[in-house]
Amino acid sequence: MVGSVPGETLAHRLDPRTKLAAQVAFAAAAFANTTPGGLALLTPVALLFLGAARLSPLAVVWAYRFVLPFLAAAVLIEGVTLGPPWLTPAEAVPSLLASYRILLVVVVGAVYVRTTPARESRAAIQRLIPGKPGRMLGAGVGLVFRFLPLLRRELAAVRDAVKARLGDENPVQERMRVVAASGLRRAFARTDRLALAMQARCFSWNATLPKLRFGRLDWVGLAVTVALVVYALA
Amino acid sequence: MLELDSLVHRFGEEPAVDGVSLDIPDGEFLVLCGANGSGKTTLVRHLNALETADEGQVLVNGVDAAENPVVARTTVGMTFQDPRDQFVAATVGADVAFGPENLGLAHEEIDTRIEESLGAVGLEGRETDRIESLSGGEQERLAIAGALAMRPDHLVLDEPFTGLDAPAREAVLARLRELHTAGTGIIVVTHDLRDLVGSVDRVVCLSNGRVVVDAAPEEAVEQLPEFGVRVPASLSE
């Protein structure tokens, strides 16, 4: 879920620039409309995005479950007091809405990540932002999208190695320490290897970018984007 | 032509490569062997300008590799010991395209090279496959395709048979023979010559960073076991 997967869904067929614009517009709309009504309206839109990529909401939430503790913590920090009455639900509501808004943005972001290869993201950014800043940002984003799935695999390998030697019998704190320390070490090693692999194949800031095509379907995407921008500004 | 001239590479005070001089003509099928830690991988990484020499130099077609790494990297294609270290994309086609894209080639040329390189390793029509879905042997062949897409004169393969079963080893070797027949120079880094003896032109063995054997395979096999290199049982007797 944190890497692109080839496919023929509607979302796959969209130009990455359309997807980027729709994503930004959705985030703007979500940040501009933090009322329960506003977020209730954006929820089916997020589900539409998921449908366009044929992704299950539950699968996406599960894949990005590492975000959930942070979102829940924000709500708890606002809603729990250190003395009586201990719980103040009314104060937790704004945090709850803010957390839900972030969840929606993450879900829409997952659609982009799932359906857009790293090189297309790079091409889209370089075409949207001209000159050196675009090249730097495009290559940087491309690298992040290349690196994240590798990092995830490294962490999974560490967890498996820990389990294989009964490390999962240790207390949570100890498990977290081992996974974090080994994971960090492996992440740095993996970064070196990825850098070397790219160097060996002449990594260039001025690489040929894949062709992007703005088709009829993109006009629909653009209409959704405009509607979201209008909603954000309204 | 690849020329290594008195090459020295140290890790700290310890020389991993210790004054190696070697000429590798175009089109040669060479095996670079030796026990673990003998300096093989460090040596070949210099051919691709991935390391900087402490002393000596590497010339690729007469050009100093350290001064012009792009020439080195387009002339010498390299596959790493673990092919997974080499992949920079999620799908087969995108990974093979990575090198030609960096060379700034036109889209039509990139497409031609993808098709040609995948065809050369028997992975034609697999452009949209996820790399994760490939078997170990297929991943090794994809790594070769990624290097071939740069149209190198020489292809360096670091332990290409590690972890492969017999059919996968044979499939990779068959592709290497075809590439060699087509004129590509092949350099295989290994500590196990059993699959290769009948196919190669020359064997160079390293020990403690120095060349201890440089001979035709028939002559070399007698000396190799003492340097920790496995040779076919029938030849070592």
Interface residues (C-beta under 8 A of the other chain):
Chain A: G3 S4 V5 P6 P117 A118 R119 R146 P149 R193 L194 L196 A197 M198 Q199 A200 R201 C202 F203 S204 N206 A207 T208 L209 P210 K211
Chain B: N48 L50 P69 V70 R73 T74 M78 F80 D85 Q86 F87 V88 A89 A90 T91 A94 A97 F98 G99 P100 E101 N102 L103 G104 L105 A106 H107 I110 T128 D129 R130 G146 A147 M150
